[in-house]
Amino acid sequence: MPPFELVTPATVDEAIASLRAIAGSGPAVIAGGTDLLLDIDDGRTAPGRVVSLRRLPWRTLDWTDGALTVGSTLPLRSLEDDPDLPRRLPGLWQSVHAVGSVALRHRATLGGNLGRAAPASDLIPMLLALDAEVDLVGPDGSRRLSVDAFIRSSRRTTLAPGELIRSVRVPESRPSAFLWQRVRPANDISQIAVAVAFSPTRPGWSIAVGGMPPRPVLLTDVARRLGHGRPSEELLRDACDRASREVGLASDQRASEEYRRRLVGTLLGRAVRAVVASGEVPS
Amino acid sequence: MNAAPRSDLAVKLAGAAVYGMDLDLPGMLWAALVPAPVAHGRIRSVDLAPARALPGVVAVGAEDLASLLPRGGGDPDRPIFPTGEVAYRNQPLAAVAAPSLREARRAAAAVRVDVEPLPALIDIETAFPDWPDAHAPPSPYVIAHVHARHGDVAAAFDTADRVVEETYRTASVHQVALEPHACVATVTGDRWYVQTCTQTPFGVREDVATLLGLPEESVVVEGTWVGGGFGGKGSSLLEPFALLLSRASRRPVRLASDYRQEFELGRTTLPAVIRLATAVKDSHIVGRRVRLLLDVGSSLPGRDFATGYSIGFLLGPYRTSTFEVEGYGIRTNKPPFGPHRAPFAPQCAFALESHLDEVGRTVGLDPDAFRAAHLWREGDTTALGQRVGPFGLATALEQARALARRWRAAAAPGHGVGIGLGFWSTSTGAGGEVRLVLTPTVLRIVQAEREIGSGSVLRGLAAVAERVFALPPDRVRVEYANTAEAPFDSGVFGSRTLGALGRAIVEAGEKMLGTLAERLGAPGPVRLVVEGDELVVLSGSIRRPVRDLLNSEERTPGLVATGRHYAKSNTIDEQRVVTGTFYPYTDFTGAAHVAEVSVDRETGAVRVERYAAFQDAGTVVDLPTARAQIEGGIAMGLGIALTEEAVWSDDGRFQNAHLLDYRIPTLGEVPPPEVTFVEGFPGAGPFGAKGLGEPPIIPVPATIAAAVRAASGAHVTDLPISAERVARALKLL
């Protein structure tokens, strides 16, 4: 691994300052490092400076004001182990549980997953379907934006120079489900991931699909067709067919485009049925 | 049966075992190889000057061999560095060493390589498109050809009730030992010394001597602890380069692969296409035609072996009197073909067993009963005319069928139960020797092999000696010595360690007990007992401590006895061979496996629910070690069956040279298997033992294929049996 300068600021201001000091020459931000270190090791990136967030007070988890707020450096395993999560946001628990292995989840973080913006992220589709928002802090103050607006494309976000992800806010309580298919169930990258959530307040469905570049996408039009409550089997079948036809997919060494289309339709149908089965979706 | 703990566990748990990767000598340089940038090309120049201009860098290329080696080089067919053409991507063109790994890598990158790209051949089917046709024009890429036949095959097919003909394709798989290849070479004077993690210290010695043109005695190979072999550490790979650099720099030189290089440079088993045809009359097989197109990469040595040895597994453990087999080894621009635990046998068993399943169904018979009816029994003759000795597969199959009936009766909807069979022949290699040394307090077994993780050396060999001498485990020590000091042995491969070295221990042990009886003046056999710290020799009422029976020269090291085991030569019926080299099998072992899987009928995803193995073992010498071999073989086999596949691009790149995308099973995909040993069909090993390293991996892909078919109807003819392939077979795509 090529050498780099590791900076571990103790305060948020210091962190922002240390990012700004060499802005432009590509300082990298590290939380768990489960993704960044692979890239450095393989030579895909060679940051001269790496800013660690480990001393910042962001390992937090908080259920208030009708939302779950997760600090950006909280290890995924701590989120997964939250006793309320499986009940209050079941889809989010399923997507966290799907990431890598237990050992990896002890290091990996929600903030890191968003910041790295991997096209095959298992977390981003679920955050999209749950209308999650990110709270950012930077040299010009704080701002909040939707995960959809935050993720730009493969490995690209709208994070400004010097800006950091402070926390992620997920509105509750939403019946939701997250399903995936992989070549190997454990410790692999999803060929397709489907996240579905039902919002009782709007009311309506959200669907997101991940597993293909450039980024996980919301299927807004397909979701709208499911209506405002439990869809009929016919409506659901039509939505699945439409999703499998319309979502932008391609072939790679993990799966063919054809197979991915098959998976989108199948997993979407199962995910919606799972959410309906929770009994929290009005007819 | 013993159940002593393995003596390596405490050392390994304490982190005290020094593996090849761990070696770090004072003054050591770190080395890197200069990889060929294309899969095939004409070498215009390899300019080492920019690397040599860097501080502390030593570089060696083809031009330096004359000054570095006493004879200027070794085998002209296997040059250390190519000078004409590049044969495969990442082929080493030169090697460099520097004070740190970073500097070595920088120096390797600085070497100016000019290679004119030539078209690369990657896909074997494009090299020989007409091959299943017996009248196809020969392909220039065929570098090995084997052909055998017996009986009137044409008549058998002409008069058959049914003929079933199918094509199977198998994938390239890698051994994935946890520890990549690693060595440190130290050349001083005419002593070429290398420490390396190897399955075959003497094999490396021979290989290095051949490649560098050195007398074997001047090469000394010191085995380190080995972090897994699985066939991938069976001959030299990095050692010649490290030795050359050490000679050039006069320093110890370390050369090790990182995991990407382990995939790219290591010896993978390459893809194959298998064509099988079976003629059936009155519910019996009356004729077989087998054709094999095997990718042997850029192999030169071993190409005939790969092709000629594999093909017997396509005839299988079945009575086959009328047949024709033909195999072609195709040279491609990939690294040399390498052995992977039971080289190519699991793939052959997958094709053959799946085919016989299909044949059984076609003629309306239960596939398991159909196979049982054709299975070898002791005294049968193999297709190539060998006599079958004690062989427990029919018994194993009977037990497997009984279990499968119970599992089928209880299977949930969407689940299916399948049986797969495989056979193996314990290899003896070129033989092996051990030296037993009896001291007043312990018995030492001195031999050449390092423990590679299976337990066959440290526990298996100890268990044999414990049984011969009736000694407790704490009085028997397995010790290792390098190739200058240890007696010769062929290596830890071919399921041979316990068989060959175990027999050598029995022979040495009997000699030693004879000597002790003589010295004791005992009328009958003697035995050893432990009294306090001392070992005491007993015969009836006569007893004396070992200490008193040693003469003055034996006070150190002790009473020495040597034993050796060389396999009896075994032959095939050469009348049946048309061309090429076929290999006789020496000691038949069989295994019958049962799997219950569930198949997702909408996605094709397969989950292994239950697994059981019935293993013909001759005599089990050490139960925990034997069980561990079966469990490990099944886990590895599930990888071949379901997820493992090296993906080669059209320009010869190993595209998934990473443990994320080259997917070995995790514990989550491997249900704890039920393991049953079938004893009573003795093999050639000590006490009638049979080798167990390779047999348990062989039936796994076949078993999974049968279970997937039973669960879903999907007849998948390509490995691995991915969800996508199942979905295609189910016509979901």
Interface residues (C-beta under 8 A of the other chain):
Chain A: P2 D42 S101 Q181 V183 R184 P185 A186 N187 D188 I189 Q253 R254 A255 S256 E258 Y259 R262 L263 T266 L267
Chain B: R102 R260 E602 T603 A605 R607 L642 T643 V647 Q655 N656 L660 D661 R663 P665 T666 L667 G668 E669 S722 A723 E724 A727 L732 L733
